[in-house]
Amino acid sequence: MEVEVKLRLSTQAAFDRVLDALKTSEECPGVLRVDVQENWYFDTPTADLERSRSVLRVRRSISRDTGDSHAKCTATSKGEATLVDGISRVEEFEIPIECDALQRIVNNPSSFCTNIHTKEFWKKLMPLWNDASQLHVIGKYFTERHKIKWRSWNLEIDSTTYDFGKAFEIEIETERPHEAKREMPTTSHTPQVNATRCIICEWDP
């Protein structure tokens, strides 16, 4: 079971202040790495996945340190999230794929099933549509992810660019989610930072 604590930041200025404060903190040895991610989302013409609150995604992640030749690609499927005892729980299946396969899927989404053969990947999604050949790209966004060691936590600080704007958040993956939520870098650590909400997500791979 994987558990993530997510803190949503309200503005670019809040994101910048958190990042700057952490980089200069004595409790932070520095930025471990910065990844740039391209994400594509898929659905049917009748929005079967959206209606069932499920997700089908491919991602290409490139480290600023290594460049395109060391890109990592993944495919992810997620079922509908449920809220139990204040924790958002969702079944997720993520697998590594060849970057050539990702490009084939993006260029021809109807080939998604022929490029991903793992049955577990599809078990939650297949009942949601009649014809997988109708899959198409419904959106694409970019994420700049800063991975930072802070105190005992590994933080992922994200700036995500959509067609309609930007979003910002901090993530911690941990087996101690409630402790992480209490210690999450917020206004107490970085003055004048506005956060909209902090949630705990539990992934069942």
C-alpha positions as CSV (number, residue, x, y, z in Angstrom):
1,M,0.0,0.0,0.0
2,E,1.4,3.4,-1.0
3,V,0.3,6.5,0.9
4,E,0.8,10.1,-0.4
5,V,0.2,13.3,1.5
6,K,-0.6,16.2,-0.9
7,L,-0.6,19.9,0.0
8,R,-2.1,22.2,-2.7
9,L,-0.5,25.6,-3.0
10,S,-2.7,28.4,-4.1
11,T,-0.4,30.6,-6.3
12,Q,2.9,30.7,-8.2
13,A,4.2,33.1,-5.6
14,A,3.4,30.5,-2.8
15,F,5.2,27.8,-4.8
16,D,8.3,30.0,-5.3
17,R,8.4,31.0,-1.6
18,V,8.2,27.3,-0.5
19,L,10.9,26.2,-3.0
20,D,13.2,29.1,-2.0
21,A,12.7,28.6,1.7
22,L,13.4,24.8,1.5
23,K,16.5,25.3,-0.7
24,T,18.0,27.7,1.9
25,S,16.9,25.7,5.0
26,E,19.5,24.2,7.2
27,E,17.2,21.1,7.4
28,C,17.5,20.6,3.6
29,P,20.7,19.4,2.1
30,G,19.6,20.5,-1.4
31,V,17.6,19.6,-4.5
32,L,18.1,15.9,-5.3
33,R,16.9,16.3,-8.9
34,V,14.5,18.1,-11.1
35,D,12.3,16.1,-13.6
36,V,10.2,17.5,-16.4
37,Q,7.2,15.3,-17.1
38,E,4.9,15.1,-20.2
39,N,1.5,13.6,-19.4
40,W,-1.2,12.5,-21.8
41,Y,-4.7,11.5,-20.7
42,F,-7.2,9.3,-22.6
43,D,-10.9,8.6,-22.7
44,T,-13.6,7.5,-25.1
45,P,-15.8,9.8,-27.2
46,T,-18.6,9.3,-24.6
47,A,-16.3,10.1,-21.7
48,D,-16.7,6.7,-20.1
49,L,-13.6,7.1,-17.9
50,E,-14.5,10.6,-16.8
51,R,-18.0,9.5,-15.8
52,S,-16.6,6.6,-13.7
53,R,-13.9,8.9,-12.3
54,S,-11.2,6.6,-13.6
55,V,-7.9,7.6,-15.2
56,L,-5.8,6.3,-18.1
57,R,-2.4,8.1,-18.6
58,V,1.0,7.8,-20.2
59,R,4.0,9.8,-18.9
60,R,7.4,10.6,-20.2
61,S,9.8,11.9,-17.5
62,I,13.1,13.5,-18.3
63,S,15.7,14.6,-15.7
64,R,17.3,17.9,-16.3
65,D,20.6,16.3,-15.4
66,T,20.5,13.6,-18.1
67,G,18.3,14.8,-21.0
68,D,16.2,13.0,-23.6
69,S,18.5,10.0,-23.9
70,H,17.6,8.8,-20.4
71,A,13.8,9.5,-20.5
72,K,11.6,7.1,-18.4
73,C,8.1,6.3,-19.7
74,T,5.2,4.8,-17.8
75,A,1.5,3.9,-18.3
76,T,-1.0,4.3,-15.4
77,S,-4.5,3.2,-14.8
78,K,-6.6,4.3,-11.8
79,G,-10.0,3.4,-10.5
80,E,-12.4,5.6,-8.7
81,A,-11.2,7.1,-5.4
82,T,-13.2,6.6,-2.2
83,L,-12.9,8.6,1.0
84,V,-12.6,6.5,4.1
85,D,-11.6,7.9,7.5
86,G,-10.3,11.1,6.0
87,I,-8.1,9.2,3.5
88,S,-8.7,9.1,-0.2
89,R,-8.2,5.5,-1.4
90,V,-7.7,4.5,-5.0
91,E,-6.5,1.4,-6.9
92,E,-3.7,2.3,-9.2
93,F,-1.6,0.2,-11.5
94,E,1.6,1.7,-13.1
95,I,4.0,-0.1,-15.3
96,P,7.2,1.0,-17.2
97,I,6.9,1.0,-21.0
98,E,9.3,1.6,-23.8
99,C,9.3,5.3,-24.9
100,D,8.7,4.1,-28.5
101,A,5.5,2.4,-27.3
102,L,4.4,5.6,-25.6
103,Q,4.9,7.5,-28.9
104,R,2.9,4.9,-30.7
105,I,0.1,5.2,-28.2
106,V,0.1,9.0,-28.4
107,N,0.1,8.9,-32.2
108,N,-2.6,6.2,-32.4
109,P,-4.5,5.9,-29.2
110,S,-6.6,3.0,-30.5
111,S,-3.4,1.0,-30.3
112,F,-3.2,1.4,-26.5
113,C,-4.4,-2.2,-25.8
114,T,-2.0,-3.7,-28.3
115,N,0.9,-1.9,-26.7
116,I,0.0,-2.8,-23.1
117,H,-0.7,-6.5,-22.6
118,T,-0.7,-6.7,-18.8
119,K,-4.1,-8.0,-17.7
120,E,-3.9,-6.4,-14.3
121,F,-3.4,-3.0,-15.9
122,W,-6.8,-3.2,-17.7
123,K,-9.0,-5.0,-15.1
124,K,-10.7,-1.9,-13.7
125,L,-11.0,-0.1,-17.0
126,M,-12.1,-2.7,-19.6
127,P,-15.7,-3.0,-18.2
128,L,-16.1,0.7,-18.7
129,W,-16.2,0.7,-22.5
130,N,-17.3,-1.4,-25.4
131,D,-14.6,-0.6,-27.9
132,A,-11.1,0.3,-26.9
133,S,-10.3,1.4,-30.4
134,Q,-12.3,4.6,-29.7
135,L,-9.8,5.8,-27.2
136,H,-8.4,9.3,-27.9
137,V,-6.2,11.9,-26.2
138,I,-8.3,14.3,-24.1
139,G,-5.6,16.4,-22.6
140,K,-1.9,16.9,-22.1
141,Y,0.0,18.7,-19.4
142,F,3.6,19.4,-18.2
143,T,4.9,19.0,-14.7
144,E,8.2,20.3,-13.3
145,R,9.0,18.2,-10.3
146,H,11.6,19.2,-7.7
147,K,12.7,16.3,-5.5
148,I,14.0,17.6,-2.2
149,K,15.2,15.9,1.0
150,W,13.8,17.9,4.0
151,R,14.1,16.7,7.6
152,S,13.3,13.0,7.4
153,W,11.0,13.4,4.4
154,N,11.4,13.1,0.6
155,L,9.4,16.0,-0.9
156,E,8.2,16.3,-4.4
157,I,7.3,19.9,-5.2
158,D,5.3,20.2,-8.4
159,S,4.5,23.0,-10.8
160,T,2.0,21.7,-13.4
161,T,1.0,23.6,-16.6
162,Y,-2.4,23.0,-18.2
163,D,-4.0,24.6,-21.2
164,F,-6.2,26.6,-18.8
165,G,-3.6,27.6,-16.2
166,K,-1.2,26.2,-13.6
167,A,-1.4,24.3,-10.3
168,F,1.1,23.7,-7.5
169,E,1.5,21.1,-4.8
170,I,3.8,19.4,-2.4
171,E,3.7,15.6,-2.1
172,I,5.2,13.2,0.4
173,E,5.1,9.4,-0.1
174,T,5.3,7.8,3.4
175,E,4.1,5.1,5.7
176,R,3.5,7.8,8.4
177,P,0.9,10.0,6.6
178,H,-0.6,11.7,9.6
179,E,2.8,12.7,10.9
180,A,3.8,13.9,7.5
181,K,0.6,15.9,7.3
182,R,1.5,17.7,10.6
183,E,5.1,18.4,9.4
184,M,4.2,19.4,5.8
185,P,6.0,22.6,4.9
186,T,3.3,25.3,5.3
187,T,2.8,28.7,6.7
188,S,4.6,27.8,9.9
189,H,7.8,27.0,8.0
190,T,7.5,29.5,5.2
191,P,5.6,32.8,6.1
192,Q,3.1,34.2,3.7
193,V,2.5,30.9,2.0
194,N,-1.1,30.2,1.2
195,A,-2.2,26.5,1.0
196,T,-5.7,25.5,-0.1
197,R,-6.0,22.0,1.3
198,C,-3.9,19.1,2.5
199,I,-5.2,15.6,1.7
200,I,-4.0,12.0,2.3
201,C,-4.2,9.6,-0.7
202,E,-3.7,5.9,-0.3
203,W,-2.8,3.9,-3.5
204,D,-3.6,0.2,-3.7
205,P,-1.2,-1.1,-6.5
